[in-house]
């Protein structure tokens, strides 16, 4: 998979997370929200390195974890 394809996938997951959070019609467990926000914050922190050093694997993992937390918990 190319870097561009991976970045588009990350972007898609982030947009789904944003849409889900803005829907706001469900009460979410506070712990789940904290974990999702932590994962997203770490991904953004890695991307914000002023020297441009970041791990696409790390960012992909953190955004993927946040997405999983919000959407898998919704199925329960």
C-alpha positions as CSV (number, residue, x, y, z in Angstrom):
1,X,0.0,0.0,0.0
2,X,1.4,3.4,-0.9
3,X,1.9,6.3,1.6
4,X,-0.9,8.3,-0.2
5,X,-3.3,5.4,0.1
6,X,-2.6,4.9,3.7
7,X,-3.0,8.7,4.4
8,X,-6.4,8.6,2.5
9,X,-7.5,5.7,4.7
10,X,-6.4,7.6,7.9
11,X,-8.3,10.6,6.6
12,X,-11.4,8.6,6.0
13,X,-11.3,7.1,9.5
14,X,-10.9,10.5,11.0
15,X,-13.9,11.8,9.0
16,X,-16.0,8.9,10.2
17,X,-14.9,9.6,13.8
18,X,-15.8,13.3,13.4
19,X,-19.2,12.4,11.9
20,X,-19.9,9.9,14.7
21,X,-19.0,12.4,17.4
22,X,-21.1,15.2,15.9
23,X,-24.1,12.9,15.7
24,X,-24.3,13.2,19.5
25,X,-27.4,11.1,19.8
26,X,-25.9,8.4,22.0
27,X,-24.6,8.6,25.5
28,X,-21.0,7.3,25.4
29,X,-19.0,5.9,28.2
30,X,-16.6,8.5,29.5
31,X,-13.7,6.0,29.6
32,X,-14.2,5.2,25.9
33,X,-14.2,8.8,24.9
34,X,-11.0,9.5,26.9
35,X,-9.3,6.6,25.2
36,X,-10.4,7.7,21.8
37,X,-9.3,11.3,22.4
38,X,-6.0,10.1,23.8
39,X,-5.3,8.1,20.6
40,X,-6.2,11.0,18.4
41,X,-4.1,13.4,20.4
42,X,-1.1,11.2,20.2
43,X,-1.5,10.8,16.4
44,X,-1.8,14.6,16.0
45,X,1.2,15.1,18.3
46,X,3.3,12.8,16.1
47,X,2.2,14.6,12.9
48,X,3.0,18.0,14.5
49,X,6.7,17.3,14.8
50,X,8.3,20.5,13.6
51,X,11.1,18.5,12.0
52,X,8.6,16.5,10.0
53,X,9.6,13.2,11.5
54,X,6.6,11.0,12.1
55,X,5.7,7.4,11.9
56,X,2.9,6.6,9.5
57,X,2.5,3.2,11.3
58,X,2.1,5.0,14.6
59,X,-0.5,7.4,13.3
60,X,-2.4,4.7,11.5
61,X,-2.5,2.7,14.6
62,X,-3.7,5.5,16.9
63,X,-6.4,6.7,14.5
64,X,-7.4,3.1,13.9
65,X,-7.7,2.5,17.7
66,X,-9.8,5.5,18.2
67,X,-12.1,4.4,15.3
68,X,-12.4,0.9,16.8
69,X,-13.2,2.3,20.3
70,X,-16.1,4.4,19.0
71,X,-17.5,2.0,16.5
72,X,-17.0,-1.4,18.1
73,X,-18.5,-0.1,21.4
74,X,-21.5,1.2,19.5
75,X,-22.2,-2.4,18.3
76,X,-22.5,-3.7,21.9
